[in-house]
Amino acid sequence: MRGSRFFVALIVAMSLAVAKLPAQGQGRGRGGPPPVVSERATPEIMNEDPQTEQRTQDRVGFPGHKIIGNLYYVGTVTLSSFLITTPQGNIVINSNYEETIPLMKKSIESLGFKMEDTKILLANHAHGDHQTADAMFKEVTGAQTMFMEQDVPALKNMKPGGKEHPIDRVLHDGDTVQLGGATLTAHLNAGHTPGTTTWTFPVTDGGRTYTVVIIGGGLQDDARLVYNQNNPEIGNIWAATIKKWESYPADVFLGAHSWFFNLTGKYKRLQVNPRMNPYIDPAGYKKYVADVAALRAKLIAEQTAAGPPPPRGGGAGQGQGQQPGPGRAN
């Protein structure tokens, strides 16, 4: 099996870091200690409903579980990863950090599947917290990697340990990815990064078919992403993305970060009553999109009233044109 020896060595080495300790924040400072990986969240975190944005939980394991049909959650508390199983092998969306790969492996195996059976690796957007581990994941599984064209420049600069970023297929808006009867559609929803990708696909559960929408990236409370006198197209880019989101029929609402769709709250409710699937949430999807539209309008109004931002090179106004570095998060 390709990469099997490498994978055994990887797990032995990295399991030492998967300790039951409080998780650290985002990343590793220069010369600082390595990030701490934790197997499980505290009861306080697991009981959040609604879930809040707590980036200290990026490297904290979350129980692997079935969402609906052949779709499973295999990410951390805050970094979403999804497993789609098929008779011809599996698809994973988002590799996340190299140090969280053992957590993903554990989640996948807890569901009765093998990580090495992954045939395709996809992603939501080219930030380090979602795609740093792409090269490692490919080395372990041999999966074909497929990413949106507009994020390719950022990915080529994402080289953890000097590893070249694997890009086997370049995707374009509206392209489909097919495997074993599963068909996923890639939608270019720029704004968070130039190539932010929302995935939509049907799943069947209990004799019914549902449409899944996995939003690629959200609008942060950061006016640089919305209004920039030097680049007024930023606001228009977000307007176009919101309009596209509004057009997608959504039964099951998911996203690149788990607080978008309230992972902890929905998981808790699923354990209480498995017959009522909280992930079937069209109203939650509509509310999320409406909230992003309201935030965009608010930020543009605030920035318009405040006047022009500093000129380029002054630390502001990077927004859409900024290419994320290897450690950039969100």
Backbone bond lengths (Angstrom), bond angles and torsions (degrees), N, CA, C in turn:
res aa  C-N    CA-C-N  psi(-1)  N-CA   C-N-CA  omega(-1)  CA-C   N-CA-C  phi
1 M - - - 1.461 - - 1.527 108.93 -
2 R 1.352 115.83 131.60 1.448 119.69 -175.89 1.517 111.39 -60.31
3 G 1.323 114.95 131.15 1.452 120.67 175.50 1.509 114.91 75.19
4 S 1.335 118.24 8.38 1.467 119.18 -174.49 1.520 111.62 -64.83
5 R 1.344 117.01 -43.13 1.465 119.08 179.17 1.522 110.87 -64.84
6 F 1.318 114.64 -42.40 1.464 118.84 177.72 1.522 110.58 -59.64
7 F 1.340 115.48 -42.24 1.453 119.04 -175.31 1.515 111.50 -66.85
8 V 1.330 116.85 -39.61 1.466 119.66 178.07 1.522 110.05 -60.95
9 A 1.345 116.05 -45.29 1.461 119.77 179.49 1.517 110.85 -63.56
10 L 1.331 115.85 -39.21 1.457 120.39 179.43 1.517 111.86 -60.77
11 I 1.322 115.57 -48.50 1.460 119.40 -176.31 1.521 111.17 -66.10
12 V 1.336 116.80 -40.21 1.468 119.33 178.70 1.520 110.52 -60.44
13 A 1.342 115.21 -44.89 1.460 118.67 -177.72 1.516 112.17 -69.64
14 M 1.328 115.99 -43.46 1.455 119.01 -173.20 1.511 113.26 -82.05
15 S 1.325 117.74 -19.98 1.466 119.29 179.15 1.516 111.56 -63.15
16 L 1.327 115.95 -23.85 1.463 119.75 177.15 1.520 111.10 -65.75
17 A 1.349 114.75 -26.74 1.462 118.43 -179.35 1.515 112.07 -87.76
18 V 1.317 118.03 -15.68 1.454 120.89 -178.28 1.522 108.48 -85.03
19 A 1.284 115.02 77.43 1.461 121.11 -175.74 1.515 109.99 -105.39
20 K 1.308 114.38 157.28 1.454 119.13 178.28 1.520 108.50 -85.39
21 L 1.314 114.00 71.48 1.457 122.23 -177.08 1.513 108.60 -127.63
22 P 1.341 118.43 160.65 1.454 119.42 175.92 1.517 109.75 -60.56
23 A 1.339 115.47 139.53 1.460 119.59 -179.11 1.515 110.48 -77.67
24 Q 1.350 114.87 148.31 1.452 120.51 176.09 1.511 109.43 -85.20
25 G 1.315 113.86 -176.96 1.450 120.48 178.78 1.506 111.87 -77.87
26 Q 1.341 116.35 -151.04 1.443 123.09 -166.19 1.504 115.00 -59.48
27 G 1.288 117.27 -61.05 1.447 117.44 -168.21 1.497 112.61 -143.93
28 R 1.297 114.40 -167.40 1.443 121.73 -176.44 1.520 109.31 -102.39
29 G 1.302 116.78 122.02 1.449 119.90 175.84 1.513 110.15 -73.64
30 R 1.313 116.03 161.63 1.458 119.54 -179.49 1.525 109.96 -62.87
31 G 1.312 114.35 122.20 1.451 118.78 179.09 1.512 113.57 78.45
32 G 1.320 117.62 0.14 1.456 120.62 -177.94 1.512 112.04 -86.51
33 P 1.320 116.40 178.06 1.467 120.25 -179.12 1.522 110.60 -70.68
34 P 1.329 117.57 158.18 1.464 119.74 177.44 1.520 110.91 -67.92
35 P 1.315 117.04 154.88 1.467 119.53 179.12 1.527 110.83 -60.95
36 V 1.308 115.98 145.84 1.462 120.84 177.62 1.523 108.58 -91.07
37 V 1.318 115.67 131.57 1.458 121.80 177.55 1.525 107.85 -107.13
38 S 1.320 116.42 135.32 1.457 121.08 -178.57 1.518 110.16 -123.62
39 E 1.317 116.61 141.83 1.462 120.76 -175.36 1.515 113.88 -73.50
40 R 1.320 117.38 -30.69 1.465 117.97 -176.27 1.511 111.02 -149.43
41 A 1.321 114.21 152.83 1.461 121.37 -179.60 1.524 110.97 -81.44
42 T 1.315 115.69 162.62 1.456 120.94 176.49 1.529 109.50 -71.98
43 P 1.331 117.34 159.04 1.470 119.42 176.55 1.522 112.73 -56.35
44 E 1.335 116.81 -33.59 1.465 119.52 -179.31 1.526 110.64 -62.46
45 I 1.331 116.11 -43.34 1.463 120.25 178.88 1.523 110.56 -68.15
46 M 1.321 116.90 -45.93 1.466 120.99 -176.99 1.528 112.52 -62.99
47 N 1.326 116.99 -24.88 1.464 120.36 -177.80 1.522 113.67 -95.14
48 E 1.329 117.95 4.79 1.469 119.70 179.26 1.529 110.93 -64.90
49 D 1.315 116.15 129.91 1.450 121.76 177.61 1.529 108.23 -157.67
50 P 1.326 117.81 99.57 1.464 127.86 8.77 1.535 112.22 -79.73
51 Q 1.311 115.01 155.06 1.462 121.61 178.26 1.524 110.27 -70.06
52 T 1.328 115.87 142.13 1.459 121.23 177.59 1.525 109.85 -108.99
53 E 1.315 115.24 162.75 1.469 121.32 -179.73 1.520 109.26 -77.19
54 Q 1.319 117.27 104.85 1.461 122.44 179.97 1.523 108.57 -127.54
55 R 1.339 116.40 94.91 1.450 120.16 -172.24 1.522 113.55 -71.99
56 T 1.318 118.15 -9.07 1.470 119.89 171.63 1.521 111.56 -66.14
57 Q 1.328 116.92 -11.43 1.471 121.88 -176.72 1.530 112.84 -98.13
58 D 1.340 117.60 9.17 1.468 120.24 -177.38 1.522 112.71 -60.41
59 R 1.323 116.21 -34.35 1.463 120.77 -176.18 1.528 111.91 -110.54
60 V 1.310 115.78 29.39 1.466 122.08 179.42 1.530 108.54 -110.26
61 G 1.321 116.49 128.27 1.456 121.54 -176.40 1.516 112.93 -66.08
62 F 1.326 114.67 151.25 1.467 121.76 176.23 1.524 107.63 -130.48
63 P 1.328 118.93 145.11 1.474 119.67 -178.07 1.530 112.42 -57.76
64 G 1.327 116.30 126.26 1.449 119.34 171.89 1.521 109.05 -65.64
65 H 1.329 116.22 136.24 1.466 117.88 -177.55 1.526 110.54 -157.73
66 K 1.320 114.28 158.85 1.462 120.98 177.02 1.516 109.94 -74.25
67 I 1.334 115.76 130.61 1.464 120.83 173.73 1.518 109.21 -88.07
68 I 1.341 115.14 -56.54 1.457 120.96 177.91 1.524 108.31 -169.90
69 G 1.323 117.82 142.04 1.455 121.07 177.92 1.519 112.10 56.71
70 N 1.332 116.10 -125.08 1.467 121.66 179.91 1.526 112.01 -101.16
71 L 1.320 116.62 25.68 1.465 123.32 -178.38 1.525 109.56 -112.58
72 Y 1.347 115.75 130.07 1.460 121.91 -175.11 1.532 110.84 -132.04
73 Y 1.340 115.19 152.80 1.464 120.96 173.70 1.523 109.15 -95.39
74 V 1.360 116.73 126.86 1.467 120.94 -179.48 1.531 111.36 -135.61
75 G 1.330 117.01 24.38 1.458 121.25 -179.05 1.512 112.79 -95.47
76 T 1.332 115.65 -166.40 1.457 121.81 176.85 1.526 109.29 -92.53
77 V 1.323 116.51 -171.12 1.464 119.41 -179.42 1.523 111.46 -60.68
78 T 1.340 117.45 -35.35 1.466 119.95 -174.89 1.518 114.87 -121.57
79 L 1.343 118.57 -17.94 1.463 121.65 -179.99 1.526 108.52 -103.39
80 S 1.315 116.06 107.20 1.460 120.31 -174.31 1.523 111.72 -73.62
81 S 1.312 116.51 134.26 1.455 124.27 167.73 1.517 106.98 -134.17
82 F 1.334 115.61 141.70 1.454 120.35 -175.13 1.523 109.95 -127.78
83 L 1.326 115.80 141.96 1.459 124.05 177.41 1.520 108.58 -114.04
84 I 1.336 115.70 127.19 1.453 121.88 175.69 1.520 106.68 -117.89
85 T 1.310 117.56 117.54 1.461 121.21 -174.95 1.529 109.91 -96.64
86 T 1.347 114.96 145.04 1.467 121.01 176.22 1.522 108.56 -144.12
87 P 1.336 118.33 164.71 1.467 120.98 178.40 1.524 113.59 -64.70
88 Q 1.337 117.40 -17.70 1.462 121.39 -177.31 1.528 112.77 -105.74
89 G 1.313 117.02 16.28 1.455 121.60 -176.55 1.510 110.03 116.65
90 N 1.331 116.04 178.62 1.452 120.34 -169.99 1.521 113.48 -119.29
91 I 1.329 115.22 163.52 1.455 123.80 177.61 1.517 108.03 -118.33
92 V 1.325 116.84 136.96 1.466 121.74 173.03 1.523 108.56 -120.28
93 I 1.318 116.27 138.11 1.462 122.46 174.28 1.524 108.04 -112.00
94 N 1.327 116.43 117.88 1.470 127.32 177.20 1.528 112.79 81.57
95 S 1.337 114.83 115.50 1.471 120.89 178.38 1.521 112.54 -87.98
96 N 1.351 116.75 -25.71 1.465 124.17 -179.21 1.530 112.26 67.04
97 Y 1.337 118.56 -140.89 1.462 122.10 -176.64 1.532 111.10 -88.07
98 E 1.317 116.46 154.15 1.463 119.64 176.18 1.522 111.03 -59.55
99 E 1.324 117.50 -39.89 1.464 119.94 -176.42 1.527 112.82 -72.96
100 T 1.354 118.10 -11.90 1.466 119.28 177.04 1.530 112.34 -96.92
101 I 1.330 117.58 -0.47 1.466 120.23 177.93 1.540 111.76 -57.30
102 P 1.352 120.15 -42.54 1.473 118.37 176.86 1.528 113.43 -60.52
103 L 1.337 117.06 -32.41 1.462 119.60 177.10 1.527 110.35 -66.25
104 M 1.332 116.35 -41.87 1.459 119.58 178.30 1.525 110.97 -64.70
105 K 1.319 116.82 -43.28 1.467 120.82 178.53 1.535 110.11 -57.91
106 K 1.310 115.84 -44.01 1.462 119.94 -179.99 1.529 110.73 -62.67
107 S 1.330 116.86 -42.07 1.463 120.36 179.36 1.515 111.59 -63.43
108 I 1.345 115.97 -45.53 1.458 119.89 -178.86 1.528 110.79 -63.21
109 E 1.331 117.04 -43.21 1.461 120.20 -179.75 1.520 111.84 -67.84
110 S 1.331 117.24 -32.16 1.469 119.86 178.66 1.523 111.61 -64.71
111 L 1.332 115.93 -21.26 1.463 121.36 179.78 1.519 112.69 -92.06
112 G 1.341 116.14 -2.01 1.450 120.66 178.17 1.517 114.81 91.91
113 F 1.352 116.83 15.06 1.460 121.50 179.94 1.519 109.91 -117.08
114 K 1.341 116.22 173.04 1.452 121.60 178.40 1.520 110.06 -118.17
115 M 1.315 115.60 133.27 1.461 120.24 178.07 1.521 110.89 -59.66
116 E 1.337 115.54 -35.67 1.467 120.52 -177.36 1.522 112.63 -67.78
117 D 1.330 117.96 -11.38 1.461 121.53 177.64 1.529 112.38 -85.09
118 T 1.339 117.33 2.23 1.454 120.84 177.72 1.526 109.63 -69.67
119 K 1.308 116.98 126.78 1.466 122.41 -179.99 1.525 112.90 -102.82
120 I 1.347 116.51 -24.58 1.470 120.93 -176.75 1.524 108.90 -137.50
121 L 1.341 116.12 134.36 1.463 122.69 173.31 1.522 108.87 -115.32
122 L 1.333 115.88 124.86 1.460 123.24 178.39 1.525 108.72 -117.70
123 A 1.326 116.91 -179.03 1.466 120.09 -179.41 1.521 110.34 -155.98
124 N 1.330 114.82 166.47 1.460 121.46 176.37 1.528 113.58 -96.96
125 H 1.338 117.40 -41.73 1.464 118.41 176.13 1.519 111.10 -166.66
126 A 1.327 115.34 156.11 1.467 122.61 -170.21 1.520 112.87 -84.10
127 H 1.307 116.34 66.89 1.462 122.47 168.08 1.522 107.88 -117.43
128 G 1.331 115.58 153.50 1.450 120.92 -172.95 1.511 115.08 -59.44
129 D 1.339 116.89 -31.60 1.461 118.22 -177.87 1.527 112.88 -74.19
130 H 1.321 117.73 -10.72 1.460 120.60 178.97 1.527 113.44 -111.33
131 Q 1.359 117.66 -23.98 1.457 118.41 -170.81 1.533 114.74 -133.41
132 T 1.318 118.78 10.05 1.461 119.49 177.88 1.523 111.84 -59.97
133 A 1.331 117.52 -34.28 1.466 120.98 -173.04 1.526 113.67 -89.75
134 D 1.329 118.85 10.26 1.467 120.00 -176.35 1.532 112.44 -57.22
135 A 1.335 116.93 -46.20 1.472 119.83 -177.84 1.523 110.83 -65.23
136 M 1.333 117.25 -42.54 1.456 120.85 178.20 1.525 110.64 -63.59
137 F 1.327 116.28 -42.27 1.465 120.68 -179.07 1.526 109.98 -61.66
138 K 1.325 116.79 -43.08 1.456 120.11 179.41 1.526 111.41 -65.72
139 E 1.324 116.91 -39.30 1.457 119.99 179.38 1.523 111.19 -64.16
140 V 1.315 116.03 -35.83 1.468 120.70 -179.52 1.524 112.18 -73.83
141 T 1.339 116.69 -41.96 1.460 120.71 -169.16 1.526 114.41 -107.69
142 G 1.331 117.30 -22.96 1.462 120.42 -172.66 1.513 113.05 75.54
143 A 1.335 117.69 11.97 1.464 121.61 -177.17 1.523 111.40 -63.70
144 Q 1.333 116.14 148.41 1.454 122.00 172.28 1.527 108.64 -78.43
145 T 1.327 116.89 132.62 1.460 121.66 -178.03 1.518 109.50 -102.19
146 M 1.323 116.41 134.96 1.464 121.99 -174.55 1.522 109.19 -138.57
147 F 1.367 115.88 118.69 1.452 120.37 -174.59 1.528 111.47 -137.12
148 M 1.324 116.44 155.51 1.459 122.76 -176.84 1.526 111.39 -66.20
149 E 1.323 115.14 138.45 1.466 123.01 -174.70 1.529 112.88 -52.24
150 Q 1.321 117.76 -44.73 1.464 120.85 -173.93 1.521 113.07 -68.73
151 D 1.323 118.26 -15.69 1.464 121.13 177.23 1.527 112.78 -96.07
152 V 1.326 117.50 -3.35 1.466 120.42 -177.06 1.535 112.50 -60.80
153 P 1.355 120.23 -43.01 1.474 118.45 178.89 1.526 113.44 -57.48
154 A 1.332 116.75 -41.12 1.465 119.89 178.63 1.517 110.96 -66.88
155 L 1.328 116.74 -39.84 1.465 120.25 -178.85 1.522 111.05 -65.85
156 K 1.318 117.86 -36.77 1.462 120.31 179.64 1.522 112.18 -64.40
157 N 1.339 116.33 -22.28 1.466 120.72 176.15 1.520 112.76 -91.21
158 M 1.321 117.50 -1.39 1.463 122.57 -178.18 1.528 107.72 -98.21
159 K 1.329 117.11 95.67 1.463 122.16 -172.71 1.528 111.08 -131.14
160 P 1.319 118.68 72.42 1.466 120.31 179.82 1.524 111.12 -60.79
161 G 1.334 116.52 127.58 1.460 120.79 -178.93 1.512 113.29 65.73
162 G 1.338 117.08 17.72 1.451 120.97 -179.91 1.516 114.45 83.17
163 K 1.326 117.56 3.12 1.466 120.81 -179.08 1.532 110.53 -73.02
164 E 1.324 116.59 133.03 1.457 120.45 175.12 1.524 109.85 -66.05
165 H 1.328 116.11 143.24 1.463 118.96 -179.28 1.527 109.49 -79.59
166 P 1.313 117.51 122.92 1.474 119.87 -177.17 1.528 111.57 -77.53
167 I 1.324 116.37 128.55 1.465 121.88 176.36 1.520 107.21 -136.76
168 D 1.322 116.71 98.55 1.456 121.37 -176.22 1.522 113.05 -86.58
169 R 1.315 116.19 -30.84 1.471 120.45 178.58 1.514 108.81 -141.57
170 V 1.320 115.92 131.88 1.460 121.54 176.72 1.528 108.23 -95.28
171 L 1.323 115.67 125.32 1.461 121.68 -177.38 1.525 111.56 -96.01
172 H 1.320 114.54 155.39 1.460 122.04 176.21 1.523 108.57 -129.29
173 D 1.315 115.46 161.46 1.458 120.79 -177.62 1.526 110.59 -53.51
174 G 1.332 116.31 124.28 1.452 121.48 178.27 1.508 115.06 92.14
175 D 1.335 117.94 -5.94 1.467 120.38 177.05 1.525 110.53 -63.40
176 T 1.332 115.30 152.70 1.460 119.87 175.85 1.520 110.28 -114.29
177 V 1.310 114.83 151.48 1.462 123.04 174.87 1.518 106.55 -119.99
178 Q 1.326 116.89 126.12 1.460 120.57 -174.28 1.525 110.91 -124.76
179 L 1.325 115.25 140.61 1.460 121.83 175.92 1.517 108.98 -161.84
180 G 1.333 116.74 126.33 1.455 121.41 171.96 1.506 115.88 52.55
181 G 1.328 117.18 35.99 1.454 120.78 179.68 1.514 114.39 92.07
182 A 1.329 117.91 -10.36 1.463 121.75 176.54 1.524 109.22 -90.80
183 T 1.335 116.52 136.12 1.465 122.15 177.51 1.519 109.06 -129.28
184 L 1.326 116.48 116.59 1.453 122.69 179.32 1.524 108.49 -110.03
185 T 1.326 117.05 139.19 1.463 122.14 178.21 1.518 109.31 -108.60
186 A 1.346 115.54 131.16 1.462 122.63 179.46 1.524 109.38 -94.67
187 H 1.331 116.41 123.07 1.458 121.63 178.82 1.527 109.10 -112.69
188 L 1.311 117.15 125.01 1.458 121.64 175.13 1.517 108.73 -74.63
189 N 1.323 116.76 113.08 1.471 123.10 178.99 1.521 108.33 -124.60
190 A 1.302 116.20 68.99 1.464 122.04 -174.94 1.521 111.50 -61.52
191 G 1.329 114.73 160.71 1.456 121.35 179.46 1.509 110.31 141.36
192 H 1.322 116.14 -58.05 1.466 120.10 177.86 1.527 109.77 -72.78
193 T 1.317 116.40 -43.49 1.464 124.30 165.46 1.529 105.75 -138.39
194 P 1.338 117.97 166.44 1.467 118.91 179.54 1.522 113.66 -59.69
195 G 1.338 117.11 -29.71 1.458 120.08 -176.93 1.509 114.60 -114.23
196 T 1.310 117.76 24.13 1.467 119.94 179.74 1.530 110.11 -52.58
197 T 1.330 114.89 131.99 1.462 121.33 -171.36 1.522 111.23 -120.85
198 T 1.316 115.59 123.67 1.458 121.48 170.24 1.523 107.86 -97.90
199 W 1.330 115.89 133.64 1.460 121.29 179.96 1.516 110.24 -104.96
200 T 1.324 116.61 134.30 1.464 121.31 172.68 1.523 108.93 -126.87
201 F 1.323 115.77 144.14 1.463 120.27 178.76 1.531 109.68 -167.72
202 P 1.325 116.33 155.70 1.462 119.91 177.59 1.525 111.47 -88.03
203 V 1.311 116.51 147.65 1.460 122.53 169.96 1.524 107.73 -131.84
204 T 1.318 115.12 151.08 1.461 120.30 178.74 1.517 109.10 -112.95
205 D 1.313 115.88 132.84 1.463 120.94 -179.57 1.526 108.13 -149.67
206 G 1.321 115.43 128.07 1.460 119.64 178.83 1.516 113.45 59.59
207 G 1.333 116.81 32.77 1.455 120.17 178.50 1.508 114.89 81.68
208 R 1.336 117.41 0.88 1.465 121.52 179.29 1.524 109.94 -116.58
209 T 1.322 116.05 153.05 1.459 122.01 177.99 1.524 109.51 -107.59
210 Y 1.325 114.86 132.42 1.464 122.16 -179.55 1.529 109.22 -122.82
211 T 1.325 116.31 149.08 1.458 121.33 175.85 1.526 109.29 -97.79
212 V 1.320 115.35 124.51 1.466 121.85 177.99 1.520 109.33 -96.86
213 V 1.321 116.37 136.78 1.462 121.91 173.55 1.527 107.85 -125.30
214 I 1.339 116.04 121.37 1.469 121.65 176.04 1.518 107.62 -111.52
215 I 1.325 116.73 100.11 1.471 121.89 -177.71 1.523 109.44 -66.40
216 G 1.343 115.12 136.51 1.457 120.47 -171.79 1.507 116.13 -79.41
217 G 1.318 119.01 -30.40 1.462 120.50 -178.36 1.508 110.21 -174.93
218 G 1.327 116.36 147.28 1.449 120.49 -175.08 1.511 113.58 -102.36
219 L 1.304 114.85 168.98 1.464 122.94 175.63 1.517 108.39 -90.63
220 Q 1.334 115.29 117.55 1.457 119.42 -179.83 1.529 110.13 -83.49
221 D 1.282 115.62 165.29 1.470 120.74 178.10 1.528 108.23 -78.58
222 D 1.325 115.18 65.26 1.455 122.66 -173.95 1.521 107.27 -140.77
223 A 1.314 116.57 107.85 1.460 120.53 -173.05 1.515 112.83 -64.05
224 R 1.327 118.52 -20.62 1.461 119.92 179.71 1.518 111.51 -62.63
225 L 1.345 116.37 -22.68 1.450 119.86 -179.55 1.526 112.02 -83.86
226 V 1.339 117.69 -7.33 1.457 120.35 -172.26 1.525 112.55 -121.16
227 Y 1.330 116.93 -46.99 1.456 119.94 -174.45 1.518 109.43 -123.89
228 N 1.320 116.52 129.20 1.457 121.37 178.26 1.517 107.35 -155.61
229 Q 1.306 116.61 112.53 1.462 120.53 -177.85 1.524 111.57 -58.90
230 N 1.339 116.45 -31.94 1.456 120.30 179.25 1.532 112.41 -74.87
231 N 1.306 116.07 -18.32 1.464 120.31 -178.65 1.524 108.82 -147.88
232 P 1.336 117.36 74.63 1.470 120.27 -174.86 1.514 113.59 -66.07
233 E 1.332 117.83 -11.58 1.451 120.28 179.81 1.525 112.77 -66.79
234 I 1.340 117.64 -17.77 1.464 119.72 -177.66 1.527 111.27 -57.80
235 G 1.326 115.92 -47.47 1.460 119.53 178.58 1.513 112.06 -61.20
236 N 1.345 116.19 -37.75 1.461 120.18 179.61 1.525 111.63 -69.02
237 I 1.335 116.46 -35.35 1.462 120.15 178.18 1.522 110.24 -61.13
238 W 1.330 115.79 -45.28 1.462 118.54 179.22 1.525 111.86 -66.88
239 A 1.328 116.86 -35.35 1.464 119.70 177.47 1.527 110.34 -62.18
240 A 1.343 116.68 -40.71 1.462 120.50 179.33 1.522 111.44 -66.24
241 T 1.340 116.26 -40.31 1.464 119.40 178.72 1.519 111.13 -64.22
242 I 1.314 117.53 -44.40 1.467 120.88 179.31 1.527 110.45 -60.94
243 K 1.330 116.64 -41.70 1.464 120.29 179.23 1.523 110.65 -62.22
244 K 1.329 117.06 -39.80 1.467 119.95 177.92 1.524 110.83 -67.16
245 W 1.340 116.76 -42.65 1.463 119.23 176.89 1.525 111.07 -55.91
246 E 1.329 115.43 -41.95 1.461 120.00 -177.53 1.531 111.70 -63.63
247 S 1.331 116.68 -22.93 1.464 120.15 -177.46 1.524 113.75 -86.55
248 Y 1.336 118.13 -12.07 1.454 119.74 -176.20 1.531 110.33 -83.72
249 P 1.318 117.81 124.91 1.471 118.67 171.11 1.523 108.87 -70.45
250 A 1.305 117.04 130.69 1.471 120.42 -175.08 1.518 110.30 -133.66
251 D 1.310 115.59 119.67 1.463 120.70 170.74 1.515 110.53 -98.24
252 V 1.344 116.04 -42.87 1.466 122.89 -179.06 1.524 107.47 -112.96
253 F 1.322 116.81 117.60 1.452 123.38 -174.72 1.526 110.31 -104.47
254 L 1.350 115.81 120.02 1.457 122.45 177.90 1.522 108.54 -135.54
255 G 1.344 116.75 174.15 1.455 119.22 -179.22 1.511 112.20 -161.60
256 A 1.337 115.22 169.95 1.458 122.31 -177.28 1.523 112.18 -62.09
257 H 1.320 116.81 -32.21 1.460 122.14 174.17 1.523 108.38 -114.85
258 S 1.304 115.85 141.67 1.461 120.23 -169.90 1.524 113.80 -72.07
259 W 1.338 117.69 -24.85 1.468 117.45 179.83 1.528 111.10 -71.92
260 F 1.341 118.26 -16.91 1.464 119.97 175.13 1.527 109.79 -55.15
261 F 1.354 116.36 -42.25 1.468 120.60 -171.68 1.521 112.66 -117.07
262 N 1.347 117.93 11.36 1.465 122.55 173.99 1.527 111.95 64.44
263 L 1.340 115.61 58.45 1.464 121.15 -179.16 1.522 112.27 -56.57
264 T 1.329 118.02 -51.63 1.460 119.75 -174.25 1.523 111.41 -63.71
265 G 1.325 116.48 -41.45 1.454 119.27 179.73 1.522 112.62 -65.68
266 K 1.342 116.00 -42.31 1.459 119.39 -178.28 1.528 111.08 -71.06
267 Y 1.334 116.36 -38.36 1.459 118.81 178.33 1.534 110.68 -62.83
268 K 1.325 115.94 -41.83 1.459 119.88 179.64 1.534 110.73 -61.91
269 R 1.318 116.86 -43.41 1.459 120.41 179.05 1.531 112.00 -67.54
270 L 1.328 115.82 -34.20 1.459 119.75 178.43 1.523 111.39 -64.26
271 Q 1.334 117.08 -35.97 1.464 120.65 178.98 1.530 111.23 -69.76
272 V 1.318 116.29 -32.93 1.467 120.26 -179.38 1.518 110.84 -72.92
273 N 1.351 116.35 -41.16 1.467 120.19 -176.83 1.521 109.72 -143.08
274 P 1.329 118.23 86.86 1.467 121.70 -178.13 1.528 113.60 -62.17
275 R 1.332 117.74 -19.57 1.471 119.98 -178.19 1.525 112.16 -77.42
276 M 1.316 116.99 -18.29 1.470 121.11 178.39 1.528 107.21 -110.01
277 N 1.332 116.76 99.54 1.461 120.49 -173.77 1.526 110.91 -79.57
278 P 1.341 118.04 109.29 1.466 120.37 -177.78 1.523 113.51 -70.46
279 Y 1.344 116.50 -15.05 1.463 118.92 179.63 1.530 111.93 -72.63
280 I 1.317 117.47 -18.22 1.465 120.40 172.61 1.534 106.03 -78.13
281 D 1.328 115.37 99.31 1.467 119.57 -166.00 1.534 111.27 -147.01
282 P 1.331 118.39 63.97 1.470 119.30 177.98 1.523 113.48 -60.95
283 A 1.319 116.42 -33.60 1.465 119.49 179.28 1.522 110.99 -66.71
284 G 1.345 116.96 -38.58 1.454 120.63 177.43 1.513 112.30 -62.80
285 Y 1.332 116.43 -37.43 1.462 120.50 177.58 1.533 110.37 -64.44
286 K 1.307 116.57 -47.99 1.468 119.79 -179.80 1.521 111.30 -60.85
287 K 1.318 116.80 -38.86 1.465 119.70 178.98 1.518 110.68 -65.96
288 Y 1.333 117.34 -42.45 1.466 120.09 179.74 1.522 110.42 -58.92
289 V 1.320 116.92 -47.92 1.467 120.80 -178.90 1.525 110.57 -63.14
290 A 1.328 116.91 -42.18 1.465 120.37 178.80 1.523 111.47 -63.61
291 D 1.334 116.89 -38.11 1.465 120.77 178.90 1.527 111.25 -65.91
292 V 1.336 117.26 -39.02 1.461 120.10 177.89 1.531 110.09 -65.90
293 A 1.326 117.52 -41.47 1.465 121.01 178.05 1.528 110.81 -61.41
294 A 1.332 116.54 -41.10 1.462 120.35 179.22 1.524 111.03 -66.84
295 L 1.328 117.18 -39.01 1.461 120.58 178.85 1.524 110.74 -65.51
296 R 1.326 117.32 -42.63 1.461 120.30 177.36 1.524 110.78 -57.62
297 A 1.330 116.68 -47.79 1.464 120.53 -179.60 1.528 111.26 -61.64
298 K 1.320 116.57 -40.97 1.465 121.31 179.94 1.529 111.15 -63.68
299 L 1.322 116.66 -45.89 1.459 120.07 -177.94 1.524 111.86 -66.62
300 I 1.319 116.25 -40.32 1.461 118.78 178.52 1.519 110.43 -63.73
301 A 1.330 116.92 -42.06 1.468 120.24 178.89 1.520 110.95 -62.50
302 E 1.318 116.79 -43.90 1.464 120.52 -179.78 1.515 111.61 -64.32
303 Q 1.311 116.90 -43.55 1.455 119.84 -177.06 1.521 112.33 -73.75
304 T 1.310 116.49 -33.51 1.461 119.55 175.99 1.522 110.02 -63.43
305 A 1.323 116.53 -42.47 1.468 120.66 179.44 1.523 111.70 -67.37
306 A 1.323 117.04 -32.14 1.468 121.04 -177.40 1.519 112.77 -78.11
307 G 1.338 117.60 -15.86 1.457 119.78 -179.42 1.511 112.02 93.27
308 P 1.334 116.32 -178.38 1.464 120.82 -174.63 1.522 112.10 -63.17
309 P 1.335 116.51 146.13 1.465 120.76 174.85 1.519 110.05 -76.73
310 P 1.332 118.47 170.93 1.461 120.56 176.69 1.522 110.69 -58.72
311 P 1.337 117.41 155.25 1.468 119.81 179.25 1.509 111.45 -64.93
312 R 1.315 116.48 165.82 1.456 121.75 178.75 1.512 110.14 -57.11
313 G 1.352 113.10 142.04 1.457 118.59 -178.32 1.503 112.39 92.49
314 G 1.348 116.13 -7.21 1.456 119.96 -178.99 1.503 113.70 -94.30
315 G 1.326 117.39 5.18 1.465 120.37 175.78 1.499 113.89 101.58
316 A 1.352 117.82 -10.29 1.454 120.22 178.34 1.516 108.74 -119.34
317 G 1.300 114.76 171.09 1.442 120.14 174.39 1.507 114.93 74.45
318 Q 1.321 118.19 23.38 1.457 119.54 -179.78 1.520 111.11 -78.60
319 G 1.336 114.92 -52.22 1.450 122.46 172.18 1.519 115.90 41.73
320 Q 1.341 114.98 -130.21 1.455 121.79 -170.76 1.498 113.22 -61.38
321 G 1.329 118.48 -33.75 1.454 120.03 -176.10 1.509 114.21 -78.45
322 Q 1.307 118.14 -8.75 1.466 121.53 -176.33 1.513 110.76 -75.22
323 Q 1.306 116.41 129.80 1.447 120.38 176.59 1.511 109.59 -93.50
324 P 1.332 118.51 118.94 1.459 120.59 -176.57 1.515 111.52 -63.35
325 G 1.306 115.99 141.94 1.462 120.85 174.41 1.515 110.04 -84.56
326 P 1.346 116.21 178.22 1.470 120.42 -175.78 1.512 114.44 -58.01
327 G 1.333 117.44 -32.32 1.456 118.28 -175.77 1.509 114.53 -100.11
328 R 1.320 115.99 3.04 1.472 118.36 -176.33 1.517 109.84 -67.13
329 A 1.332 114.87 139.16 1.457 119.70 -176.11 1.509 110.67 -113.31
330 N 1.335 113.81 -178.18 1.463 127.20 179.86 1.508 110.79 84.49
